[in-house]
Amino acid sequence: METWREQQQRLADLAERQLFFVGGAPRSGTTWLQQVLDAHPDVSCRGEGLFLQQLAMPLERMMAQRREAIAAKNARVFAHSGGYPLPEAEDAEFLLGTAILLALHRHSAGKACRAIGEKTPENVFLFPRLKRLFPAARFIGIARDPRDVLTSAWHFFHGAAPGDDAAAKKTAFIRSALPSLNDGARAMIEMGKRDPGGCMTVTYEALKAAPVPTVAALFRFLGVPDAEDVVADCLARTAFARLTGGRPAGVEQNGSFFRKGVVGDWRSTLTPEMNAMVLRELGWMFSHFGWQA
């Protein structure tokens, strides 16, 4: 086992490489994007580290509880001497950054790479804190027509059981999901405004319609080679049929992580009323990302 000092030095060296983080709505193509990036010989990109839910939030609670406990002890027992110093807010950030670097080191072990990244959909809400922790990091967001996102999520996470009012259940699901889709997209856009040189947003639709230039641009953004043969190899290794064991895009398999792999499938699942509900709440996205309403 490495000593503490050796491990800290290893993490410090890792922090000097090109770190990056990927986020977007669940079922928007984040996993496909992650696998395309990871297929590059100079890139390590894994998912999902769950840095927001399982590191950032618990660390904040833990540090707040520790502060309260020490303050209470100081007041009850050590009032005469001033007691023990209280933890600062920055302590949680330092621990978060260390834990993230440790995770990135583990998942990139054995692969000599220039760029090391991680994908969790909810990263979009953590992007500003990650930027403060790692100022030179790069951030990649992926967006997808929210109607296709909702359709994919419905078939993967939900669906209607026999005897259910399928339309009512689907409508309730859509209504519950719209706020998070709205907030996530706005967070991604806001990060791009704050750090235009360090952020890149792609769409699922662009990856489908123009995969070669879209992926080449991603590689250039990360500072790794974007030669034609490298891009072609990464796309071939992450083609839909390859990821599904031979099932071509367009052939549906509900419950599969890679369900159908097409653009515009929402028409098979959403009613005109559901479509109108989505457009009322999220219509602003369509002009921003170039989708047809």
C-alpha positions as CSV (number, residue, x, y, z in Angstrom):
1,M,0.0,0.0,0.0
2,E,1.3,3.5,-0.9
3,T,2.0,5.9,1.9
4,W,-0.2,8.9,2.4
5,R,2.4,11.2,0.9
6,E,3.0,8.9,-2.1
7,Q,-0.7,8.7,-2.8
8,Q,-1.1,12.5,-2.5
9,Q,1.7,13.0,-5.0
10,R,0.1,10.6,-7.4
11,L,-3.2,12.5,-7.2
12,A,-1.4,15.8,-7.6
13,D,0.2,14.5,-10.8
14,L,-3.1,13.3,-12.0
15,A,-4.6,16.8,-11.5
16,E,-2.1,18.2,-14.0
17,R,-3.6,16.1,-16.8
18,Q,-6.7,17.2,-18.7
19,L,-9.6,16.3,-16.5
20,F,-13.2,16.5,-17.8
21,F,-16.7,15.8,-16.7
22,V,-19.8,14.8,-18.7
23,G,-23.4,15.4,-17.8
24,G,-26.9,15.6,-19.2
25,A,-30.4,14.3,-18.6
26,P,-30.7,10.6,-17.9
27,R,-31.6,8.8,-21.2
28,S,-30.2,11.6,-23.3
29,G,-27.2,9.7,-24.6
30,T,-24.7,10.3,-21.8
31,T,-23.6,6.6,-21.7
32,W,-23.2,6.4,-25.5
33,L,-21.1,9.6,-25.4
34,Q,-19.1,8.3,-22.5
35,Q,-18.2,5.1,-24.4
36,V,-17.3,7.0,-27.5
37,L,-14.9,9.1,-25.5
38,D,-13.5,6.1,-23.6
39,A,-12.8,4.3,-26.9
40,H,-10.1,6.8,-27.8
41,P,-6.6,5.4,-26.9
42,D,-5.7,8.7,-25.2
43,V,-8.8,9.1,-23.1
44,S,-10.2,7.4,-20.1
45,C,-13.9,8.1,-19.4
46,R,-16.0,6.0,-17.1
47,G,-19.4,6.3,-15.5
48,E,-20.9,6.7,-13.1
49,G,-19.0,8.0,-10.1
50,L,-22.1,9.6,-8.5
51,F,-20.0,12.5,-7.2
52,L,-23.0,14.7,-6.4
53,Q,-25.2,12.3,-4.5
54,Q,-22.7,10.0,-2.9
55,L,-19.8,12.4,-2.2
56,A,-20.7,16.1,-2.3
57,M,-24.0,16.0,-0.5
58,P,-22.9,13.4,2.2
59,L,-19.7,15.3,2.8
60,E,-21.6,18.6,3.4
61,R,-23.9,16.9,5.9
62,M,-21.0,15.2,7.7
63,M,-19.0,18.4,8.0
64,A,-22.0,20.3,9.3
65,Q,-22.7,17.6,11.9
66,R,-19.0,17.6,12.9
67,R,-19.0,21.4,13.3
68,E,-22.1,21.3,15.4
69,A,-20.7,18.5,17.6
70,I,-17.4,20.3,18.2
71,A,-19.1,23.6,18.9
72,A,-21.4,21.9,21.4
73,K,-18.4,20.2,23.1
74,N,-16.5,23.5,23.2
75,A,-19.4,25.3,24.8
76,R,-20.1,22.5,27.3
77,V,-16.7,21.4,28.4
78,F,-14.0,23.7,27.0
79,A,-15.5,27.2,27.4
80,H,-12.6,28.2,29.6
81,S,-10.0,27.4,26.9
82,G,-11.8,28.2,23.7
83,G,-12.1,24.6,22.7
84,Y,-11.1,22.9,19.4
85,P,-11.0,24.8,16.1
86,L,-14.2,24.4,14.0
87,P,-14.0,22.9,10.5
88,E,-14.3,25.5,7.7
89,A,-16.6,25.3,4.7
90,E,-13.6,24.7,2.5
91,D,-12.8,21.5,4.3
92,A,-15.7,19.7,2.6
93,E,-14.5,21.0,-0.8
94,F,-11.0,19.8,-0.2
95,L,-12.2,16.3,0.8
96,L,-14.5,16.3,-2.3
97,G,-11.7,17.2,-4.6
98,T,-9.4,14.5,-3.1
99,A,-12.1,11.8,-3.3
100,I,-12.8,12.7,-7.0
101,L,-9.2,12.5,-7.9
102,L,-8.9,9.2,-6.1
103,A,-11.8,7.9,-8.1
104,L,-10.4,9.2,-11.4
105,H,-7.0,7.6,-10.6
106,R,-8.6,4.2,-10.0
107,H,-10.7,4.1,-13.1
108,S,-7.8,5.3,-15.4
109,A,-5.3,2.9,-14.0
110,G,-3.6,0.8,-16.7
111,K,-4.4,3.2,-19.5
112,A,-1.8,5.8,-20.4
113,C,-4.1,8.8,-21.3
114,R,-3.9,12.5,-21.8
115,A,-7.5,13.1,-20.8
116,I,-9.3,11.6,-17.8
117,G,-13.1,12.1,-17.3
118,E,-16.2,10.8,-15.7
119,K,-19.9,10.7,-16.7
120,T,-22.8,11.0,-14.4
121,P,-26.0,12.7,-15.8
122,E,-26.4,14.8,-12.6
123,N,-22.9,16.3,-13.1
124,V,-24.6,19.2,-14.8
125,F,-25.7,20.4,-11.3
126,L,-22.1,20.0,-10.0
127,F,-20.3,21.6,-12.9
128,P,-19.7,25.0,-11.1
129,R,-18.2,23.3,-8.0
130,L,-16.1,21.0,-10.2
131,K,-14.8,24.1,-12.0
132,R,-13.8,25.7,-8.7
133,L,-12.0,22.5,-7.6
134,F,-10.3,21.9,-11.0
135,P,-10.0,25.3,-12.8
136,A,-8.5,23.7,-15.9
137,A,-11.1,21.0,-16.2
138,R,-13.3,20.7,-19.3
139,F,-17.1,20.2,-19.2
140,I,-19.2,18.3,-21.8
141,G,-23.0,18.4,-21.8
142,I,-25.2,16.4,-24.0
143,A,-28.8,17.4,-24.8
144,R,-31.6,15.5,-26.5
145,D,-35.1,16.4,-27.6
146,P,-36.9,16.1,-24.2
147,R,-39.7,14.2,-25.9
148,D,-37.3,11.4,-26.8
149,V,-35.7,11.6,-23.4
150,L,-39.1,11.1,-21.8
151,T,-40.0,8.3,-24.2
152,S,-36.8,6.4,-23.5
153,A,-37.1,7.0,-19.7
154,W,-40.8,5.8,-19.7
155,H,-39.9,2.5,-21.4
156,F,-36.8,1.9,-19.4
157,F,-37.8,3.0,-15.9
158,H,-41.6,2.8,-15.9
159,G,-44.2,1.5,-18.3
160,A,-47.8,0.6,-17.4
161,A,-48.8,-2.6,-15.7
162,P,-51.9,-4.6,-16.7
163,G,-55.0,-2.8,-15.5
164,D,-53.3,0.6,-15.2
165,D,-54.6,3.7,-16.9
166,A,-51.6,4.0,-19.1
167,A,-52.3,7.5,-20.4
168,A,-52.8,8.9,-16.9
169,K,-49.7,7.2,-15.5
170,K,-47.6,8.4,-18.5
171,T,-49.0,11.9,-18.1
172,A,-48.1,12.0,-14.4
173,F,-44.6,10.7,-15.1
174,I,-44.0,13.4,-17.7
175,R,-45.4,16.1,-15.4
176,S,-43.0,15.0,-12.6
177,A,-40.0,14.9,-14.9
178,L,-40.4,18.3,-16.6
179,P,-38.9,20.4,-13.8
180,S,-35.7,18.5,-13.6
181,L,-35.3,18.4,-17.4
182,N,-35.8,22.2,-17.4
183,D,-33.3,22.8,-14.5
184,G,-30.7,20.5,-15.9
185,A,-30.7,22.1,-19.3
186,R,-30.5,25.6,-17.9
187,A,-27.7,24.6,-15.6
188,M,-25.8,23.2,-18.6
189,I,-26.4,26.4,-20.6
190,E,-25.4,28.7,-17.7
191,M,-22.1,26.8,-17.3
192,G,-21.4,27.4,-20.9
193,K,-21.9,31.1,-20.4
194,R,-19.6,31.2,-17.4
195,D,-16.8,29.2,-19.0
196,P,-17.3,29.3,-22.8
197,G,-13.8,28.1,-23.5
198,G,-14.0,25.2,-21.1
199,C,-17.5,23.9,-22.0
200,M,-18.9,22.1,-25.0
201,T,-22.4,21.0,-25.6
202,V,-23.4,18.4,-28.2
203,T,-26.8,17.0,-29.0
204,Y,-27.8,13.4,-29.4
205,E,-29.3,14.4,-32.8
206,A,-25.9,15.7,-34.0
207,L,-24.2,12.5,-32.9
208,K,-26.7,10.6,-35.0
209,A,-26.8,12.8,-38.0
210,A,-23.1,13.9,-38.2
211,P,-21.1,11.5,-36.0
212,V,-17.7,12.0,-37.6
213,P,-17.4,15.8,-37.3
214,T,-19.1,15.9,-33.9
215,V,-16.8,13.3,-32.4
216,A,-13.7,14.9,-34.0
217,A,-14.7,18.2,-32.4
218,L,-15.0,16.5,-29.0
219,F,-11.6,15.0,-29.3
220,R,-10.1,18.4,-30.3
221,F,-11.8,20.0,-27.3
222,L,-10.1,17.5,-25.0
223,G,-6.7,18.0,-26.7
224,V,-6.4,14.5,-28.1
225,P,-5.8,13.4,-31.7
226,D,-8.8,13.6,-34.0
227,A,-7.4,11.8,-37.0
228,E,-10.0,10.3,-39.3
229,D,-9.0,6.7,-38.6
230,V,-9.1,7.3,-34.8
231,V,-12.6,8.8,-35.0
232,A,-13.8,6.0,-37.3
233,D,-12.5,3.3,-34.9
234,C,-14.1,4.9,-31.9
235,L,-17.5,5.1,-33.7
236,A,-17.2,1.6,-35.0
237,R,-16.5,0.2,-31.5
238,T,-19.5,2.1,-30.0
239,A,-22.0,1.6,-32.8
240,F,-25.5,0.7,-31.6
241,A,-25.4,-2.9,-33.0
242,R,-22.0,-3.4,-31.3
243,L,-23.3,-2.2,-28.0
244,T,-26.5,-4.4,-28.2
245,G,-24.9,-7.6,-29.4
246,G,-26.1,-7.3,-33.0
247,R,-29.5,-5.6,-32.7
248,P,-29.6,-2.7,-35.2
249,A,-30.8,0.8,-34.4
250,G,-34.5,1.1,-34.8
251,V,-35.3,-2.4,-33.5
252,E,-36.9,-1.8,-30.1
253,Q,-36.2,-3.7,-27.0
254,N,-37.9,-2.3,-24.0
255,G,-36.0,-2.7,-20.7
256,S,-32.7,-2.7,-22.6
257,F,-30.3,0.0,-21.6
258,F,-29.8,0.7,-25.3
259,R,-33.5,0.5,-26.2
260,K,-33.9,1.7,-29.8
261,G,-31.2,4.3,-30.8
262,V,-33.2,6.6,-33.1
263,V,-34.3,10.2,-33.3
264,G,-38.0,11.1,-33.1
265,D,-39.3,8.0,-31.5
266,W,-41.4,10.1,-29.2
267,R,-44.3,9.9,-31.7
268,S,-44.7,6.2,-30.9
269,T,-45.3,6.9,-27.2
270,L,-46.6,10.4,-26.6
271,T,-50.0,11.6,-27.4
272,P,-50.6,15.1,-29.0
273,E,-51.7,16.3,-25.6
274,M,-48.5,15.0,-24.0
275,N,-46.5,16.6,-26.7
276,A,-48.3,19.9,-26.1
277,M,-47.5,19.7,-22.4
278,V,-43.8,19.2,-23.1
279,L,-43.7,22.1,-25.5
280,R,-45.5,24.4,-23.1
281,E,-42.9,23.8,-20.4
282,L,-39.7,23.2,-22.5
283,G,-40.4,24.8,-25.8
284,W,-37.6,27.3,-25.2
285,M,-35.1,24.4,-25.7
286,F,-36.0,23.8,-29.3
287,S,-34.7,27.0,-30.8
288,H,-31.6,26.9,-28.5
289,F,-30.5,23.4,-29.5
290,G,-31.9,23.5,-33.1
291,W,-34.6,20.9,-32.8
292,Q,-37.9,20.8,-34.7
293,A,-40.9,21.3,-32.4
